Amino acid sequence: MTVPAAQAPARFNDQLTPGFLPASTFAHMESTAVGMVDLEDPERASVMSTAHSRNRDALLLIRLHGDPLGVVHVSDERVVGRGDDLVSLIHQQLGERVSAHCRRFGCQVSDPGCRGNLAPHVPGSVAVIISTVGRERTLDRCLRSLAPLAHERLEIIVVDNRPAASTRQLISSWSTRDERIRYVSEPRPGLAIARNRGVAETDADIVAFTDDDVVVDDGWLRWLNAPFADPEVTVVAGLVMPLELETVAQKRFEQYAGFGKGFDHRCYDLRLHRADDRLLYPYWGGMFGAGNSMAFRRAELVASGGFDPSLGAGSIAQSGEDIDAMSWAILRGGRLVYEPRSLCWHEHRRDEDALRDQLFSYGVGFTAVLTKAITHDRRFAGAIVRSIPVAWRLRHRAALQANSSAVLPAELRRIERSGMLRGPLLYAKSLLAIRRVGRAR
């Protein structure tokens, strides 16, 4: 789930989208190539999206020794293949961040042994849980990216939330090659229910979650697990980049919000790392991360009751179970870490009808999560009081940004607002439905 435009990160300006991408990329709705460049070897740019002649320009994530520095917009895609020109453009746009990295770790760009690329070893077992609903093509691609990951005690659990023989056969073929991968059937609909089923199927110390339409980087799990070296940390979220920007719907979604939360390591809790400059912190955690790249200490997640089945895709309330779980991890006294070195790539919905459905669901989920907070936690009143000056600043900024790239077209704004208006009622219906099912079972 993403954050509506009104909740966009405070660092948003006319040059960056709320997902921290160059706004110039969205000055047109034609296809844009997406890729990544490791600055140590800029001649070997990785192109994530399909390369074809329709690409008008390129969007490149720039890393140095595994550290994501930012994204550059290359207006002429041909520059991607010209090393010297590309390096010059990178230093022009991200030179300060390159220098900051080298100062921080005492390294040079060409230094292959930079200590900043060494993740701390965290002992214990890890389970990666993927919920799927009959998307074998993208699921197979996701598993191809997960299979090379190395961890001494790793299992990959695929929860089939729309059980089908074809999905079972796909996982069976994977299991014969990699015994860490196994299939679980969960016919009760709902992403929260499927994720809870995955948690119940393992006794791993850490449970990590991603989606079947994601491709993970080879360092994704290593860095998603690394912050748990701090015993105060109970949940970690990673950086999610768009896998492709080929259709109008994909570009519109990324322009409006996107899953990325920036390129700086951040912590959130109720003590030393409060973020009271964010609206309704920590009840609305749109700045925390996304459900397609998150991990929890299993014991803490189970103690909290797991993911709320009255929220999330497949429920009447349609979305929000990931944000709700991350917020409550903080409210229970834990610490959340956003670790951008944990990188994955998400394939956004390609058609505009799917985008409309998504925005309506996010609107519903937004107010459903807040309705739960209002009705379940007395501390929410304090968050409202602290948010009054924040809301005033957001109102002023919204007026300044009336014509910026963060504003949805009028039709899509109406759809999102319609979802927000219906969120409280749909949450109440969803809660009653879950309770009835619980009593029946």
Rosetta blueprint (number, residue, H / E / L):
1 M L
2 T L
3 V L
4 P L
5 A H
6 A H
7 Q H
8 A L
9 P L
10 A L
11 R L
12 F L
13 N E
14 D L
15 Q L
16 L E
17 T L
18 P L
19 G L
20 F L
21 L L
22 P E
23 A H
24 S H
25 T H
26 F H
27 A L
28 H L
29 M L
30 E L
31 S L
32 T E
33 A E
34 V E
35 G E
36 M E
37 V E
38 D E
39 L L
40 E L
41 D L
42 P L
43 E L
44 R L
45 A L
46 S E
47 V E
48 M L
49 S L
50 T L
51 A L
52 H L
53 S L
54 R L
55 N L
56 R L
57 D E
58 A E
59 L E
60 L E
61 L E
62 I E
63 R E
64 L E
65 H L
66 G L
67 D E
68 P E
69 L E
70 G E
71 V E
72 V E
73 H E
74 V E
75 S L
76 D L
77 E H
78 R H
79 V H
80 V H
81 G H
82 R L
83 G H
84 D H
85 D H
86 L H
87 V H
88 S H
89 L H
90 I H
91 H H
92 Q H
93 Q H
94 L H
95 G H
96 E H
97 R H
98 V H
99 S H
100 A H
101 H H
102 C H
103 R H
104 R H
105 F H
106 G L
107 C L
108 Q L
109 V L
110 S L
111 D L
112 P L
113 G L
114 C L
115 R H
116 G H
117 N H
118 L L
119 A L
120 P L
121 H L
122 V L
123 P L
124 G L
125 S L
126 V E
127 A E
128 V E
129 I E
130 I E
131 S E
132 T E
133 V L
134 G L
135 R L
136 E H
137 R H
138 T H
139 L H
140 D H
141 R H
142 C H
143 L H
144 R H
145 S H
146 L H
147 A L
148 P L
149 L L
150 A L
151 H L
152 E L
153 R L
154 L E
155 E E
156 I E
157 I E
158 V E
159 V E
160 D E
161 N L
162 R L
163 P L
164 A L
165 A H
166 S H
167 T H
168 R H
169 Q H
170 L H
171 I H
172 S H
173 S H
174 W H
175 S H
176 T H
177 R H
178 D L
179 E L
180 R L
181 I E
182 R E
183 Y E
184 V E
185 S E
186 E L
187 P L
188 R L
189 P L
190 G L
191 L H
192 A H
193 I H
194 A H
195 R H
196 N H
197 R H
198 G H
199 V H
200 A H
201 E L
202 T L
203 D L
204 A L
205 D L
206 I E
207 V E
208 A E
209 F E
210 T E
211 D E
212 D L
213 D L
214 V E
215 V E
216 V E
217 D L
218 D L
219 G L
220 W H
221 L H
222 R H
223 W H
224 L H
225 N H
226 A H
227 P H
228 F H
229 A H
230 D L
231 P L
232 E L
233 V E
234 T E
235 V E
236 V E
237 A E
238 G E
239 L E
240 V E
241 M E
242 P E
243 L L
244 E L
245 L E
246 E L
247 T L
248 V H
249 A H
250 Q H
251 K H
252 R H
253 F H
254 E H
255 Q H
256 Y H
257 A L
258 G L
259 F L
260 G L
261 K L
262 G L
263 F L
264 D L
265 H L
266 R E
267 C E
268 Y E
269 D L
270 L L
271 R L
272 L L
273 H L
274 R L
275 A L
276 D L
277 D L
278 R L
279 L L
280 L L
281 Y L
282 P L
283 Y L
284 W L
285 G L
286 G L
287 M L
288 F L
289 G L
290 A L
291 G L
292 N L
293 S L
294 M E
295 A E
296 F E
297 R E
298 R H
299 A H
300 E H
301 L H
302 V H
303 A H
304 S L
305 G L
306 G L
307 F L
308 D L
309 P L
310 S L
311 L L
312 G L
313 A L
314 G L
315 S L
316 I L
317 A L
318 Q L
319 S L
320 G L
321 E H
322 D H
323 I H
324 D H
325 A H
326 M H
327 S H
328 W H
329 A H
330 I H
331 L H
332 R L
333 G L
334 G L
335 R E
336 L E
337 V E
338 Y E
339 E E
340 P E
341 R E
342 S E
343 L E
344 C E
345 W E
346 H E
347 E L
348 H L
349 R L
350 R L
351 D L
352 E H
353 D H
354 A H
355 L H
356 R H
357 D H
358 Q H
359 L H
360 F H
361 S H
362 Y H
363 G H
364 V H
365 G H
366 F H
367 T H
368 A H
369 V H
370 L H
371 T H
372 K H
373 A H
374 I H
375 T H
376 H H
377 D L
378 R L
379 R L
380 F H
381 A H
382 G H
383 A H
384 I H
385 V H
386 R H
387 S H
388 I H
389 P H
390 V H
391 A H
392 W H
393 R H
394 L H
395 R H
396 H H
397 R H
398 A H
399 A H
400 L H
401 Q L
402 A L
403 N L
404 S L
405 S L
406 A L
407 V L
408 L L
409 P L
410 A H
411 E H
412 L H
413 R H
414 R H
415 I H
416 E H
417 R H
418 S H
419 G H
420 M H
421 L H
422 R H
423 G H
424 P H
425 L H
426 L H
427 Y H
428 A H
429 K H
430 S H
431 L H
432 L H
433 A H
434 I H
435 R H
436 R H
437 V H
438 G H
439 R H
440 A H
441 R L
